[in-house]
Amino acid sequence: MRFSINIPNFGDFADARTVADVAVAAERAGWDALFLWDHVVHVKSRRRTFGDPWMLLTAAALATSRIRLGTMVTPVARRRPQQLARQVATLDAISGGRVVFGAGLGGPIEDEYGSFGEPTDPAVLAERLDEGLDLLGRYWTGEPVTHDGPHYRVEDVTLLPAPVQRPRPPVWIAGFWPNRRPMRRAARWDGAVPLFGQGSHGAAPPAGEVRDLAAYVREQRGDRADEPFEIVVGGASPAGAAQARDLLGPLADAGATWWDERQPIDGTDLDKLAPVLHRIDQGPPAL
């Protein structure tokens, strides 16, 4: 099991220098990755200060040399795939091939889509997500792309340079379990980032649900079931080694390959630097 730090792109973490400091601290303390949220307003009534995740991650990449970096997760349906492909490829080059691309529908849908005149029908957004992911994969080959789909059209475009990682950066797909559709989508890519109910960000999932999800994804991958595939779970872990083993050991046995350290989504420390740095400096859980 590998270990990441998860922070929002608002509050204290809207500042690129702060995110760079967090990345340096995480690398120094032995964590394996830093992941940022990708929101423009989140819950817009709260009127928070935001930073663009790709600029924040660029600062983190320039300040570090080892840890992996990425979004968790980018709502592909509210992005232009060609611009997104450029951003990811550029960050992959700056970081020397350390990008992980997390993708999903995103939300809250009314705030993050509807506020800007974007479609809010989840079925339409899911179509745009799938079509956009397909385009990203094709853009990252560095080969010419022509596409005429229900939501996007491309006429003989080659986006260079291609990402450093070949055939492309890992793509991890988020969604709520036990909903099957997002996990079927994840099975077509490189990893799954499941949440286990509303408000569960920051709370560790039951090992039995992780085991069920892992079995479902393995079944969906068919002939690719033996190829590497990441299952990312997370929450707030205890610093004590024995308590961490008790919490994370069953999750690893159930099939989880990453633990993503997260502040509770409804807590007061979600977007505060000091408690995150305190947890980072304690180091990743010891199994």
Contacts in CASP RR format, 6 or more apart in sequence:
PFRMAT RR
TARGET T0000
AUTHOR 0000-0000-0000
METHOD contacts of the structure
MODEL  1
MRFSINIPNFGDFADARTVADVAVAAERAGWDALFLWDHVVHVKSRRRTF
GDPWMLLTAAALATSRIRLGTMVTPVARRRPQQLARQVATLDAISGGRVV
FGAGLGGPIEDEYGSFGEPTDPAVLAERLDEGLDLLGRYWTGEPVTHDGP
HYRVEDVTLLPAPVQRPRPPVWIAGFWPNRRPMRRAARWDGAVPLFGQGS
HGAAPPAGEVRDLAAYVREQRGDRADEPFEIVVGGASPAGAAQARDLLGP
LADAGATWWDERQPIDGTDLDKLAPVLHRIDQGPPAL
1 248 0 8 1.000
1 249 0 8 1.000
1 251 0 8 1.000
1 252 0 8 1.000
1 256 0 8 1.000
1 257 0 8 1.000
1 258 0 8 1.000
1 259 0 8 1.000
1 287 0 8 1.000
2 32 0 8 1.000
2 33 0 8 1.000
2 257 0 8 1.000
2 258 0 8 1.000
2 259 0 8 1.000
3 30 0 8 1.000
3 31 0 8 1.000
3 32 0 8 1.000
3 33 0 8 1.000
3 258 0 8 1.000
3 259 0 8 1.000
3 260 0 8 1.000
3 261 0 8 1.000
3 284 0 8 1.000
3 285 0 8 1.000
4 31 0 8 1.000
4 32 0 8 1.000
4 33 0 8 1.000
4 34 0 8 1.000
4 35 0 8 1.000
4 68 0 8 1.000
4 232 0 8 1.000
4 258 0 8 1.000
4 259 0 8 1.000
4 260 0 8 1.000
4 261 0 8 1.000
5 22 0 8 1.000
5 26 0 8 1.000
5 31 0 8 1.000
5 33 0 8 1.000
5 34 0 8 1.000
5 35 0 8 1.000
5 260 0 8 1.000
5 261 0 8 1.000
5 276 0 8 1.000
5 279 0 8 1.000
5 280 0 8 1.000
6 35 0 8 1.000
6 36 0 8 1.000
6 37 0 8 1.000
6 72 0 8 1.000
6 234 0 8 1.000
6 260 0 8 1.000
6 261 0 8 1.000
6 262 0 8 1.000
6 263 0 8 1.000
7 13 0 8 1.000
7 19 0 8 1.000
7 22 0 8 1.000
7 34 0 8 1.000
7 35 0 8 1.000
7 36 0 8 1.000
7 37 0 8 1.000
7 271 0 8 1.000
7 276 0 8 1.000
8 36 0 8 1.000
8 37 0 8 1.000
8 39 0 8 1.000
8 42 0 8 1.000
8 270 0 8 1.000
8 271 0 8 1.000
9 36 0 8 1.000
9 37 0 8 1.000
9 38 0 8 1.000
9 39 0 8 1.000
9 50 0 8 1.000
9 51 0 8 1.000
9 52 0 8 1.000
9 53 0 8 1.000
9 56 0 8 1.000
10 37 0 8 1.000
10 39 0 8 1.000
10 42 0 8 1.000
10 48 0 8 1.000
10 49 0 8 1.000
10 50 0 8 1.000
10 51 0 8 1.000
10 271 0 8 1.000
11 48 0 8 1.000
11 49 0 8 1.000
11 50 0 8 1.000
11 271 0 8 1.000
11 272 0 8 1.000
12 18 0 8 1.000
12 271 0 8 1.000
12 272 0 8 1.000
12 273 0 8 1.000
13 19 0 8 1.000
13 22 0 8 1.000
13 36 0 8 1.000
13 51 0 8 1.000
13 56 0 8 1.000
13 271 0 8 1.000
13 273 0 8 1.000
14 48 0 8 1.000
14 49 0 8 1.000
14 50 0 8 1.000
14 51 0 8 1.000
14 56 0 8 1.000
15 51 0 8 1.000
16 51 0 8 1.000
16 55 0 8 1.000
16 56 0 8 1.000
16 58 0 8 1.000
16 59 0 8 1.000
17 59 0 8 1.000
18 273 0 8 1.000
19 34 0 8 1.000
19 36 0 8 1.000
19 56 0 8 1.000
19 57 0 8 1.000
19 59 0 8 1.000
19 60 0 8 1.000
20 59 0 8 1.000
20 60 0 8 1.000
20 62 0 8 1.000
20 63 0 8 1.000
21 63 0 8 1.000
21 277 0 8 1.000
22 34 0 8 1.000
22 60 0 8 1.000
22 273 0 8 1.000
22 276 0 8 1.000
22 277 0 8 1.000
22 280 0 8 1.000
23 34 0 8 1.000
23 59 0 8 1.000
23 60 0 8 1.000
23 61 0 8 1.000
23 63 0 8 1.000
23 64 0 8 1.000
23 67 0 8 1.000
23 69 0 8 1.000
24 63 0 8 1.000
24 64 0 8 1.000
25 277 0 8 1.000
25 280 0 8 1.000
25 281 0 8 1.000
26 33 0 8 1.000
26 34 0 8 1.000
26 67 0 8 1.000
26 280 0 8 1.000
27 64 0 8 1.000
27 65 0 8 1.000
27 66 0 8 1.000
27 67 0 8 1.000
29 280 0 8 1.000
29 281 0 8 1.000
29 282 0 8 1.000
29 283 0 8 1.000
29 284 0 8 1.000
30 283 0 8 1.000
30 284 0 8 1.000
31 67 0 8 1.000
31 261 0 8 1.000
31 280 0 8 1.000
31 283 0 8 1.000
31 284 0 8 1.000
32 67 0 8 1.000
32 68 0 8 1.000
32 258 0 8 1.000
32 284 0 8 1.000
33 67 0 8 1.000
33 68 0 8 1.000
33 69 0 8 1.000
33 70 0 8 1.000
33 100 0 8 1.000
33 258 0 8 1.000
34 60 0 8 1.000
34 67 0 8 1.000
34 68 0 8 1.000
34 69 0 8 1.000
34 70 0 8 1.000
35 69 0 8 1.000
35 70 0 8 1.000
35 71 0 8 1.000
35 72 0 8 1.000
35 100 0 8 1.000
35 102 0 8 1.000
35 260 0 8 1.000
36 53 0 8 1.000
36 56 0 8 1.000
36 57 0 8 1.000
36 70 0 8 1.000
36 71 0 8 1.000
36 72 0 8 1.000
37 53 0 8 1.000
37 71 0 8 1.000
37 72 0 8 1.000
37 73 0 8 1.000
38 53 0 8 1.000
38 71 0 8 1.000
38 73 0 8 1.000
38 74 0 8 1.000
38 75 0 8 1.000
39 50 0 8 1.000
39 107 0 8 1.000
39 112 0 8 1.000
40 50 0 8 1.000
40 78 0 8 1.000
40 112 0 8 1.000
40 116 0 8 1.000
41 48 0 8 1.000
41 50 0 8 1.000
41 111 0 8 1.000
41 112 0 8 1.000
41 115 0 8 1.000
42 48 0 8 1.000
42 50 0 8 1.000
42 107 0 8 1.000
42 108 0 8 1.000
42 111 0 8 1.000
42 112 0 8 1.000
43 108 0 8 1.000
43 111 0 8 1.000
44 111 0 8 1.000
44 115 0 8 1.000
48 271 0 8 1.000
53 70 0 8 1.000
53 71 0 8 1.000
53 74 0 8 1.000
54 71 0 8 1.000
54 87 0 8 1.000
54 91 0 8 1.000
57 69 0 8 1.000
57 70 0 8 1.000
57 71 0 8 1.000
57 91 0 8 1.000
58 90 0 8 1.000
58 91 0 8 1.000
58 94 0 8 1.000
60 69 0 8 1.000
61 69 0 8 1.000
61 91 0 8 1.000
61 94 0 8 1.000
61 95 0 8 1.000
61 96 0 8 1.000
61 98 0 8 1.000
62 94 0 8 1.000
64 95 0 8 1.000
66 98 0 8 1.000
67 98 0 8 1.000
68 98 0 8 1.000
68 99 0 8 1.000
68 100 0 8 1.000
69 91 0 8 1.000
69 95 0 8 1.000
69 98 0 8 1.000
69 99 0 8 1.000
69 100 0 8 1.000
70 91 0 8 1.000
70 99 0 8 1.000
70 100 0 8 1.000
70 101 0 8 1.000
70 102 0 8 1.000
71 101 0 8 1.000
71 102 0 8 1.000
72 102 0 8 1.000
72 172 0 8 1.000
72 174 0 8 1.000
72 193 0 8 1.000
72 232 0 8 1.000
72 260 0 8 1.000
73 102 0 8 1.000
73 103 0 8 1.000
73 104 0 8 1.000
73 106 0 8 1.000
73 172 0 8 1.000
73 173 0 8 1.000
73 174 0 8 1.000
73 193 0 8 1.000
74 84 0 8 1.000
74 101 0 8 1.000
74 102 0 8 1.000
74 103 0 8 1.000
74 104 0 8 1.000
75 103 0 8 1.000
75 104 0 8 1.000
75 105 0 8 1.000
75 106 0 8 1.000
75 107 0 8 1.000
75 112 0 8 1.000
75 125 0 8 1.000
75 129 0 8 1.000
76 84 0 8 1.000
76 103 0 8 1.000
76 104 0 8 1.000
76 128 0 8 1.000
76 129 0 8 1.000
76 132 0 8 1.000
76 133 0 8 1.000
76 136 0 8 1.000
77 104 0 8 1.000
77 105 0 8 1.000
77 106 0 8 1.000
77 113 0 8 1.000
77 118 0 8 1.000
77 125 0 8 1.000
77 126 0 8 1.000
77 128 0 8 1.000
77 129 0 8 1.000
77 132 0 8 1.000
78 106 0 8 1.000
78 112 0 8 1.000
78 113 0 8 1.000
78 116 0 8 1.000
78 118 0 8 1.000
81 132 0 8 1.000
81 135 0 8 1.000
81 136 0 8 1.000
81 139 0 8 1.000
81 152 0 8 1.000
82 135 0 8 1.000
82 139 0 8 1.000
82 154 0 8 1.000
82 157 0 8 1.000
82 159 0 8 1.000
84 136 0 8 1.000
85 135 0 8 1.000
85 136 0 8 1.000
85 137 0 8 1.000
85 139 0 8 1.000
85 140 0 8 1.000
85 159 0 8 1.000
86 159 0 8 1.000
88 99 0 8 1.000
88 101 0 8 1.000
88 136 0 8 1.000
88 140 0 8 1.000
88 163 0 8 1.000
88 169 0 8 1.000
89 140 0 8 1.000
89 159 0 8 1.000
89 161 0 8 1.000
89 162 0 8 1.000
89 163 0 8 1.000
91 99 0 8 1.000
92 98 0 8 1.000
92 99 0 8 1.000
92 163 0 8 1.000
92 164 0 8 1.000
92 165 0 8 1.000
92 169 0 8 1.000
93 161 0 8 1.000
93 163 0 8 1.000
93 164 0 8 1.000
96 164 0 8 1.000
97 163 0 8 1.000
97 164 0 8 1.000
97 165 0 8 1.000
97 169 0 8 1.000
99 163 0 8 1.000
99 165 0 8 1.000
99 169 0 8 1.000
100 169 0 8 1.000
100 170 0 8 1.000
100 172 0 8 1.000
101 136 0 8 1.000
101 169 0 8 1.000
101 170 0 8 1.000
101 171 0 8 1.000
101 172 0 8 1.000
102 171 0 8 1.000
102 172 0 8 1.000
102 173 0 8 1.000
102 174 0 8 1.000
102 193 0 8 1.000
103 129 0 8 1.000
103 133 0 8 1.000
103 171 0 8 1.000
103 172 0 8 1.000
103 173 0 8 1.000
103 174 0 8 1.000
104 129 0 8 1.000
104 173 0 8 1.000
104 174 0 8 1.000
104 175 0 8 1.000
104 182 0 8 1.000
105 122 0 8 1.000
105 125 0 8 1.000
105 126 0 8 1.000
105 129 0 8 1.000
105 175 0 8 1.000
105 182 0 8 1.000
106 112 0 8 1.000
106 174 0 8 1.000
107 113 0 8 1.000
109 120 0 8 1.000
109 122 0 8 1.000
109 125 0 8 1.000
110 120 0 8 1.000
113 119 0 8 1.000
113 120 0 8 1.000
113 125 0 8 1.000
114 120 0 8 1.000
119 125 0 8 1.000
119 128 0 8 1.000
126 181 0 8 1.000
127 150 0 8 1.000
127 151 0 8 1.000
128 151 0 8 1.000
128 152 0 8 1.000
129 185 0 8 1.000
130 185 0 8 1.000
131 149 0 8 1.000
131 150 0 8 1.000
131 151 0 8 1.000
131 152 0 8 1.000
132 151 0 8 1.000
132 152 0 8 1.000
133 171 0 8 1.000
133 185 0 8 1.000
133 189 0 8 1.000
135 145 0 8 1.000
135 147 0 8 1.000
135 152 0 8 1.000
135 154 0 8 1.000
136 168 0 8 1.000
136 171 0 8 1.000
137 168 0 8 1.000
137 171 0 8 1.000
138 145 0 8 1.000
138 147 0 8 1.000
139 145 0 8 1.000
139 157 0 8 1.000
139 159 0 8 1.000
140 159 0 8 1.000
140 162 0 8 1.000
140 163 0 8 1.000
140 167 0 8 1.000
140 168 0 8 1.000
140 169 0 8 1.000
141 162 0 8 1.000
141 167 0 8 1.000
141 168 0 8 1.000
142 158 0 8 1.000
142 159 0 8 1.000
142 160 0 8 1.000
142 161 0 8 1.000
142 162 0 8 1.000
143 158 0 8 1.000
144 156 0 8 1.000
144 157 0 8 1.000
144 158 0 8 1.000
145 154 0 8 1.000
145 156 0 8 1.000
145 157 0 8 1.000
145 158 0 8 1.000
145 159 0 8 1.000
146 154 0 8 1.000
146 155 0 8 1.000
146 156 0 8 1.000
146 157 0 8 1.000
147 153 0 8 1.000
147 154 0 8 1.000
148 154 0 8 1.000
162 168 0 8 1.000
163 169 0 8 1.000
170 189 0 8 1.000
170 190 0 8 1.000
170 191 0 8 1.000
170 230 0 8 1.000
171 189 0 8 1.000
171 190 0 8 1.000
171 191 0 8 1.000
172 186 0 8 1.000
172 189 0 8 1.000
172 190 0 8 1.000
172 191 0 8 1.000
172 192 0 8 1.000
172 193 0 8 1.000
172 230 0 8 1.000
172 232 0 8 1.000
173 182 0 8 1.000
173 183 0 8 1.000
173 185 0 8 1.000
173 186 0 8 1.000
173 189 0 8 1.000
173 191 0 8 1.000
173 192 0 8 1.000
173 193 0 8 1.000
174 182 0 8 1.000
174 186 0 8 1.000
174 192 0 8 1.000
174 193 0 8 1.000
174 194 0 8 1.000
174 195 0 8 1.000
175 182 0 8 1.000
175 183 0 8 1.000
175 186 0 8 1.000
175 192 0 8 1.000
175 193 0 8 1.000
175 194 0 8 1.000
175 195 0 8 1.000
176 182 0 8 1.000
176 194 0 8 1.000
176 195 0 8 1.000
176 196 0 8 1.000
176 197 0 8 1.000
176 198 0 8 1.000
177 183 0 8 1.000
177 194 0 8 1.000
177 195 0 8 1.000
177 196 0 8 1.000
177 197 0 8 1.000
177 209 0 8 1.000
177 212 0 8 1.000
177 213 0 8 1.000
178 209 0 8 1.000
178 212 0 8 1.000
178 213 0 8 1.000
180 216 0 8 1.000
182 194 0 8 1.000
183 192 0 8 1.000
183 194 0 8 1.000
183 213 0 8 1.000
183 216 0 8 1.000
183 217 0 8 1.000
183 220 0 8 1.000
184 220 0 8 1.000
186 192 0 8 1.000
186 193 0 8 1.000
186 217 0 8 1.000
187 217 0 8 1.000
187 220 0 8 1.000
187 221 0 8 1.000
187 229 0 8 1.000
190 228 0 8 1.000
190 229 0 8 1.000
190 230 0 8 1.000
191 229 0 8 1.000
191 230 0 8 1.000
191 231 0 8 1.000
191 232 0 8 1.000
192 213 0 8 1.000
192 217 0 8 1.000
192 229 0 8 1.000
192 230 0 8 1.000
192 231 0 8 1.000
192 232 0 8 1.000
193 232 0 8 1.000
193 260 0 8 1.000
194 205 0 8 1.000
194 210 0 8 1.000
194 213 0 8 1.000
194 231 0 8 1.000
194 232 0 8 1.000
194 233 0 8 1.000
195 201 0 8 1.000
196 205 0 8 1.000
196 206 0 8 1.000
196 209 0 8 1.000
199 265 0 8 1.000
199 266 0 8 1.000
201 235 0 8 1.000
201 262 0 8 1.000
201 264 0 8 1.000
201 265 0 8 1.000
202 234 0 8 1.000
202 235 0 8 1.000
202 236 0 8 1.000
202 262 0 8 1.000
202 263 0 8 1.000
202 264 0 8 1.000
202 265 0 8 1.000
203 235 0 8 1.000
203 236 0 8 1.000
203 264 0 8 1.000
204 233 0 8 1.000
204 234 0 8 1.000
204 235 0 8 1.000
204 236 0 8 1.000
204 237 0 8 1.000
204 247 0 8 1.000
204 248 0 8 1.000
204 251 0 8 1.000
205 233 0 8 1.000
205 234 0 8 1.000
205 251 0 8 1.000
207 250 0 8 1.000
207 251 0 8 1.000
207 253 0 8 1.000
207 254 0 8 1.000
208 254 0 8 1.000
210 231 0 8 1.000
210 233 0 8 1.000
210 251 0 8 1.000
210 254 0 8 1.000
210 255 0 8 1.000
210 256 0 8 1.000
211 254 0 8 1.000
211 255 0 8 1.000
213 231 0 8 1.000
214 231 0 8 1.000
214 254 0 8 1.000
214 255 0 8 1.000
214 256 0 8 1.000
217 229 0 8 1.000
217 231 0 8 1.000
218 225 0 8 1.000
218 229 0 8 1.000
219 225 0 8 1.000
221 227 0 8 1.000
221 229 0 8 1.000
229 257 0 8 1.000
230 257 0 8 1.000
230 258 0 8 1.000
231 255 0 8 1.000
231 256 0 8 1.000
231 257 0 8 1.000
231 258 0 8 1.000
232 256 0 8 1.000
232 257 0 8 1.000
232 258 0 8 1.000
232 260 0 8 1.000
233 251 0 8 1.000
233 256 0 8 1.000
233 258 0 8 1.000
233 259 0 8 1.000
233 260 0 8 1.000
234 259 0 8 1.000
234 260 0 8 1.000
234 261 0 8 1.000
234 262 0 8 1.000
235 259 0 8 1.000
235 260 0 8 1.000
235 261 0 8 1.000
235 262 0 8 1.000
235 264 0 8 1.000
236 261 0 8 1.000
236 262 0 8 1.000
236 263 0 8 1.000
236 264 0 8 1.000
236 279 0 8 1.000
237 244 0 8 1.000
237 247 0 8 1.000
237 248 0 8 1.000
237 259 0 8 1.000
237 261 0 8 1.000
237 285 0 8 1.000
238 244 0 8 1.000
238 247 0 8 1.000
238 285 0 8 1.000
239 279 0 8 1.000
239 282 0 8 1.000
239 283 0 8 1.000
240 286 0 8 1.000
241 285 0 8 1.000
241 286 0 8 1.000
244 285 0 8 1.000
244 286 0 8 1.000
244 287 0 8 1.000
245 285 0 8 1.000
245 286 0 8 1.000
245 287 0 8 1.000
247 285 0 8 1.000
248 256 0 8 1.000
248 259 0 8 1.000
248 285 0 8 1.000
248 287 0 8 1.000
249 287 0 8 1.000
251 259 0 8 1.000
252 287 0 8 1.000
259 284 0 8 1.000
259 285 0 8 1.000
261 279 0 8 1.000
261 284 0 8 1.000
263 269 0 8 1.000
263 270 0 8 1.000
263 275 0 8 1.000
263 276 0 8 1.000
264 270 0 8 1.000
269 275 0 8 1.000
269 276 0 8 1.000
END
